[in-house]
Amino acid sequence: MNITGECPQESVVLDQKMHLTQPLLKFASSLFPAVSCCFISAESHNHVHHFLNQTIIVIIHCAKCLCILDSMQNKAPEGRRCTGEGQEGREGKEEMSLRRVTITVAAPLPPPLQTPPQLPRLRVAPCRRCYSNSKPSPLLRRQWMLSSPSSPIHAISFTKPSTSSFTYYSNGLSVSHLRSAEEAKPSSSFYLIRDDLLHPLVNGNKARKLDAIIPLILRHAATDLITCGGVQSAHTAALAVCCAERGMRAHLLLRGEQPAVPTGYNLVSLMYGSVSYVPRSVYANRNEMLMKHAELVAGDQVGNVRRVVIVNEGAGSVAALLGLIRLVEYLSQTHIFGTDQKIALVVDAGTGTTAVGLALGIAYLGLPWKVVAVMLADTKEKYEECEKCLVSNFKRVYGLESLEDDEGIVQWVERLHPRRFGKVLDGEIDLCRQIAQQTGVPLDPIYTLAAWEQAVLFADSEDEKDSLVVMLHTGGTLGLFGLAQRYASDFSSSVPNRHAL
């Protein structure tokens, strides 16, 4: 008899609660010793309770696997009945949340047994994704917002039938199908990490940066969060959604004037948070602005229990780096990219925090990878200053002693077509539409198109022929709703034109 299953984070969570009697748990404990298996999370108590016609009940409780054998015909035996949520149960029952488990039984199970020696031994087949790197690095042994660091990975290949155009192709791959560059990488291709698919509203690098920040805020019992950003800031929208999902209030200070028609990330911010529009002259001194608003929210009433936390613009902080390091560790597993293959990891850079976090993960794990960050919002000197500051603070807080303070760990590059931040050049919206129609990958012309262009350039370069080119999709595609208001004429044509990169 074999039991196989999926990772808990990929399992289907049933919209139901079941109750299990304490005598049944005691009986289960007496049958089998604790068994370590892939379903167990080191940082949470996962409960699995699933039954078929001839059923095994597998309970994962407090990092122990208790296995019970029962013969069931769509219902539990008398005295071990599970009740649905809202029904009255027996005294001493313990509520357990459910996750789906796939169970394969090689032969019909015997009737319920009374003595443990008669029970067959079980062989647990661990999930491959959980089995690899089952012991995380000490730096990453903490609570996370994301239940898993995994993300879909697509292979993007392209051809250049003429000197003025590209044609793109996408092949969605399971990570278990990835191979080495020599086996799988065709010429003129790169891999795309689809972080834009992490969550409908909280995705891309915003989800990665909040991965460690949100649990830290919850640990300090915060009631209110304050942050700032542009009118179409994906960061403020993501933080507002995370707060609403966890019973906290988000106060968002947005730069500029209120749009006549709220849309995109501005609409999400309005729906999930408390929004204030701030004049650009006030926003220029954002640290003072955030502190004054925090004092206003906290108030001075006696007995006020509101705990206010300020989150920097774009979540640019040392804690935000941990989520990116966690992603690098996940990608370095043997069945994904491994630790031996040279990789050029391409990402677009707004504040630069994402690029620094990825580079710190590479340095921390000693990987032969490099981070190529496309500068969008500032000069190279400013990005290098930001990098040095983040690395220095990270070393001080977490003790990453393998790096020198003055050592550049990110390769900062200019955008293929430089421009003032936020400006969209002619043809770029059509190019995003062409890529979306040919590959199913949504891009925005301000951020992710810049990384896409750089990934294409690297993948087609002889200088990078020994490296695997990988692009991190940083999300932000809801920003297209705001661009549709500013560049209405670019969205009027139904057939995109082809443009050279």
C-alpha positions, 0 to 999 in steps of 0.5 A: 500500500502506498500513500502519495500526495502533493505539497500542502501549499499546492493542495486544495483546501476544502471549504469545510471544517471537520472535527476529530475526537480526542479518543481517536487521536489517542488511538492513532498515536498508539498505532504508529510512532511519529513518521516524518514525511513531505507533508510536514511543514517545520513552521506550521501545523498542517492537518490533513484528513481525507477519506475514500470508500475504503479509506486511510485517514492521514492526519498531520498534526504538530509536525507528526504524521499519525496514520489510522486505518479504517474501513469506511463506506462514505462515512466513519464508523460509529464513535469516530464520526466526523461532523461538518462545520456548525454541527454540534460535536462531542466534548473534547473534539479538536477542530482541524482544517483540511487539505486534499491528499491523493491516496492509492490503495493497492488492495482492499483494506481489512475491517477496523483492527483492534490491536496495533501489531496486525496493522501493515507498515506504511511507505510514504512516497515524498513529493519531489519538490518538498524532498529537495532542500528540505532543510532551509538555510538558517537565515530562512528559518522563519515565518513567511507570507507565501505558503511556498516560494515556487512560481511557474517557469516558462521557456521563451524562444524567439526568432528574428525573421527580419532586421526589424521584428521578432516572433516569440514562442512560449512553452510553459514548463513544470520545474520537474521538466527543466534540464541543463542548458546543454539539453534544453536551451535552444538558441535565442531563448530564455526562461521566464519566472512567472511571479505575476501569477503568484496572486491576483493582486499581490504578485511579482516582486511586491509579493516577494518583498512582503513575504517576510515583512508581513509576518514580522508586522503581525508578530508585533501585533500592528493594527495600522500600516502606513506607506506611500507611492505613486497614484498607480503604485503596485506596492501600495495596492499590494500592501492594502490587500495584505492588510485587509486580508489580515484584519489591519488598516492600510493608510496610503499616501499617494503622490499627485492628484486624484484621477478623474476615473480610478482604475488599475492599482489606484482602484485597488488601493481605494477599495482596500485601503484609506487613501490620501493624495499628497502634493508633490512638494510635500511628497518630496520629503517623504520621511517627514510626511510618513512620520507626521501621518503616523502620529496623526493615525496613532493619536494621543488618547489615553488607552489608545491601543493602535499600533502603527507601522511605517513601511518604506516606499516600495518596501525598500528595507532589509527585511524585504531582502529575505523574500528574494533570498528565499526565491533564489534558494528555491531556484537553486534546487537540483530539479530546477536550475541547480547550483552549477549552471551559470545564470544571468538573472535579469530584472527591472529595477525601480528602487533596486531592492529586488535586484539587491535581494537576489544578488545577496541570495546568490552570494549567500548560497555561493552560486555562479550566478549574476544579477543584471538589473535594468535601471529605470528610475535613477542614475547608476551612482544612486543605485550603487549607493542604494546597493551599498546601504542595503548590503551594509544594513543587511550584514549588520542585522543578519550577519552576512559576513561573506561580502565586502562593503565596497563589493558590487554584487549587482550588474546595473545596466541602462535600458535599451532605449533610455528615457525619463522614468514613467515615459512610454515611447512610440510602439512600446504598447503595441510591442507589449500587445504583440508579446501577449498575443504570441506568448500569453505573457502580459508586460507593461512598457514601464517596468517588465518590458525593459527586463524582457528587452534585456533578456532577449539581448542577452539570450541572443548575445555570444558573450552570454552563450555559456549562461542560462538567461532567466528573467524574473517577471515583477508583475505590475501589469494592472498598471496598463489600466492607468496607461490606457487613460494616458495613451488612449490612441495606442490602445485603439488599434486591434492589430499590433505593429511589429517593432524592433527592440 
